[in-house]
Amino acid sequence: MTLLDRYIVRTYLLNFVILLVVLSILMVIGSVLLDLDEYVGAGERLASELGGSTLGWTLWSIFDYDGPMQLMLYAVFSGIIALGAAGFTFAGLARSRELTAMLSSGISMYRIALPVLLVGFALNFLTVLDQEFLLPPLASKLSRSKADLKKPNQQARPIYFMADGQGQLFCAGDFTATRDQFMLMDIVILRRNEAGQTINRIVASQGMWDEQRKGWDLTEGYLMTSPRPPGSAPGSPPGSAQKNAPSKSSNNQASHEVNFVASDLTPTVIQASQASNYLGFLSIRQLRKLLSHSQVDTRHVRQIMHSRMSQLVLNMLVLAMGLTFFMPREPTNMMFQAVKAAGLCLGAWSMGLVMQNTQIEWLNPVATAWLPVVIYIPVTAFILQTLKT
């Protein structure tokens, strides 16, 4: 790397950091101003439960909610921030006539743009690391609404007749998710035969997810089986009887203790069913595990997985398109160039983002995820041909 490359890279990185910090501050300020009552309500609840000042807990609620959001902000906006930093970098070089001096020394425009493209790729690649390693542990927090902050238990939600791969139906009064443990309260599990008829049920006061054994450890769990009335058909479910058969009391049930239930109804599947945006915060490794589960839309999962890679390519195409507006050979109005670049690149980036996240029933989800890249590759190639080197 030459001295000139290091100078351009240093200026580019400084502009990138400044834009990222400014955008983060604006997002936090806007969030607080729009929903201040939600944060104050959360602060009052925590102050009454744990003691301390309402102001302190309100500030903690802001940090607890908007802190993880900054990682999501980078994953979504890194591409457009990289373009903005490149625009400021080359606008500064053109204003100080440094760009003219580089061209006068015989350096090609493509060579001048090379370090920005390489660093831009590295900054966009950090999005992949962000999505794979930083966002998944925070998926429960990122999928919250601000109204959840005022609830005593932010992650407690009931479960109603959620099926697993074995055909069992899970009901629970509350599902509580934290970073270290996942708990079901007041559990009822209906076990069914191949015809979908209930053959027995499991009741428990509490269940904890066991990742090693792939199932739920039950507290006070019992398998309840109703005795078959005399004269019932051999293939009929428990409790059914032939005509004129004597009835049995509902209290006449056989039961025995159950401490564990194996199931592929994992906490990830439950949270994905309860929050529509939860899948977008999972890693590709976690998404692959969900492809075989009946409770998850596999088309949506595949589209999310491929959109991760196509977004990286799309960001680089948008950066390459935008650079052509900020690298003129002749002196020009850079403000006008910035307006043209913003109109084209913001439009291309936002349309690509919409296409990647829109489910088209008649189109393969993989093709849907890569459709913006297919469209913008020839557009970018054409625009790069207009650059005077």
MOFENKA-V563110 format. One record per residue. N is the residue number from 0. RES is the residue in one letter. D_CENTER is the distance of its C-alpha to the mean C-alpha in whole Angstrom. Layout:
N;RES;D_CENTER
N;RES;D_CENTER
This chain:
0;M;37
1;T;40
2;L;40
3;L;39
4;D;36
5;R;35
6;Y;36
7;I;34
8;V;31
9;R;32
10;T;32
11;Y;29
12;L;27
13;L;28
14;N;27
15;F;24
16;V;23
17;I;25
18;L;23
19;L;20
20;V;22
21;V;23
22;L;20
23;S;18
24;I;21
25;L;22
26;M;18
27;V;19
28;I;22
29;G;21
30;S;19
31;V;22
32;L;25
33;L;23
34;D;22
35;L;25
36;D;26
37;E;23
38;Y;23
39;V;26
40;G;26
41;A;24
42;G;26
43;E;29
44;R;28
45;L;27
46;A;31
47;S;32
48;E;31
49;L;31
50;G;33
51;G;33
52;S;33
53;T;31
54;L;30
55;G;29
56;W;27
57;T;26
58;L;25
59;W;23
60;S;21
61;I;20
62;F;19
63;D;17
64;Y;15
65;D;15
66;G;15
67;P;12
68;M;11
69;Q;13
70;L;11
71;M;8
72;L;11
73;Y;12
74;A;10
75;V;10
76;F;14
77;S;15
78;G;17
79;I;19
80;I;20
81;A;21
82;L;23
83;G;24
84;A;26
85;A;27
86;G;29
87;F;30
88;T;32
89;F;34
90;A;35
91;G;36
92;L;38
93;A;39
94;R;41
95;S;42
96;R;44
97;E;42
98;L;41
99;T;44
100;A;46
101;M;43
102;L;44
103;S;48
104;S;48
105;G;47
106;I;43
107;S;41
108;M;38
109;Y;36
110;R;37
111;I;36
112;A;33
113;L;32
114;P;31
115;V;28
116;L;27
117;L;27
118;V;25
119;G;23
120;F;22
121;A;21
122;L;19
123;N;17
124;F;17
125;L;16
126;T;12
127;V;12
128;L;13
129;D;11
130;Q;8
131;E;10
132;F;12
133;L;11
134;L;7
135;P;8
136;P;11
137;L;9
138;A;7
139;S;10
140;K;11
141;L;8
142;S;8
143;R;11
144;S;14
145;K;17
146;A;19
147;D;18
148;L;19
149;K;23
150;K;22
151;P;24
152;N;22
153;Q;18
154;Q;17
155;A;20
156;R;19
157;P;22
158;I;22
159;Y;24
160;F;25
161;M;22
162;A;23
163;D;23
164;G;24
165;Q;28
166;G;28
167;Q;28
168;L;27
169;F;25
170;C;26
171;A;25
172;G;26
173;D;23
174;F;20
175;T;19
176;A;16
177;T;17
178;R;16
179;D;19
180;Q;20
181;F;19
182;M;22
183;L;23
184;M;26
185;D;29
186;I;28
187;V;30
188;I;30
189;L;31
190;R;33
191;R;34
192;N;36
193;E;35
194;A;37
195;G;34
196;Q;37
197;T;36
198;I;38
199;N;37
200;R;35
201;I;34
202;V;33
203;A;32
204;S;32
205;Q;29
206;G;26
207;M;25
208;W;22
209;D;24
210;E;22
211;Q;25
212;R;27
213;K;24
214;G;25
215;W;26
216;D;28
217;L;30
218;T;33
219;E;36
220;G;34
221;Y;37
222;L;37
223;M;39
224;T;42
225;S;44
226;P;47
227;R;48
228;P;51
229;P;55
230;G;55
231;S;51
232;A;50
233;P;49
234;G;46
235;S;45
236;P;43
237;P;44
238;G;46
239;S;47
240;A;51
241;Q;53
242;K;55
243;N;58
244;A;56
245;P;56
246;S;53
247;K;51
248;S;50
249;S;46
250;N;47
251;N;48
252;Q;45
253;A;45
254;S;43
255;H;42
256;E;39
257;V;36
258;N;34
259;F;31
260;V;29
261;A;28
262;S;25
263;D;21
264;L;20
265;T;18
266;P;16
267;T;12
268;V;14
269;I;15
270;Q;12
271;A;10
272;S;13
273;Q;14
274;A;10
275;S;9
276;N;6
277;Y;5
278;L;5
279;G;3
280;F;2
281;L;6
282;S;9
283;I;11
284;R;13
285;Q;12
286;L;11
287;R;14
288;K;16
289;L;14
290;L;16
291;S;20
292;H;19
293;S;20
294;Q;18
295;V;15
296;D;15
297;T;16
298;R;16
299;H;12
300;V;11
301;R;14
302;Q;13
303;I;9
304;M;11
305;H;14
306;S;12
307;R;11
308;M;14
309;S;16
310;Q;14
311;L;16
312;V;19
313;L;18
314;N;18
315;M;21
316;L;23
317;V;23
318;L;24
319;A;27
320;M;28
321;G;28
322;L;30
323;T;33
324;F;33
325;F;33
326;M;36
327;P;39
328;R;42
329;E;44
330;P;44
331;T;42
332;N;40
333;M;37
334;M;36
335;F;36
336;Q;35
337;A;32
338;V;32
339;K;32
340;A;29
341;A;27
342;G;28
343;L;27
344;C;24
345;L;22
346;G;23
347;A;22
348;W;19
349;S;18
350;M;19
351;G;17
352;L;14
353;V;15
354;M;17
355;Q;14
356;N;12
357;T;15
358;Q;16
359;I;20
360;E;22
361;W;24
362;L;23
363;N;21
364;P;17
365;V;18
366;A;20
367;T;18
368;A;16
369;W;19
370;L;21
371;P;20
372;V;21
373;V;24
374;I;25
375;Y;25
376;I;26
377;P;30
378;V;29
379;T;29
380;A;32
381;F;34
382;I;33
383;L;33
384;Q;37
385;T;38
386;L;37
387;K;41
388;T;41
